[in-house]
């Protein structure tokens, strides 16, 4: 389900779970509208966040690779 929080000139779309009950949808919509000035709407809005906080890094060893299924496109790169 999509909510439009912005204006017609600058729509700010938000996707929320379509299985929420209408009461919860209204609560989420109200909360998002109340705090929309502190939400990051573009990547430019995130420029002050350190990459160390925003990036996930995974370290694999030969022993751990066997425990997880890899996308076949990446399997040859990792080997």
Residue pairs with C-beta under 8 A, 6 or more apart in sequence:
1 15
1 16
1 17
1 18
1 20
1 25
2 13
2 14
2 15
2 16
3 13
3 14
3 15
3 16
3 25
3 28
3 29
3 32
4 11
4 12
4 13
4 14
5 12
5 13
5 14
5 29
5 32
5 33
5 36
6 12
6 13
6 36
12 36
12 41
14 32
16 25
16 28
20 28
32 39
39 45
40 46
46 54
60 78
65 78
70 78
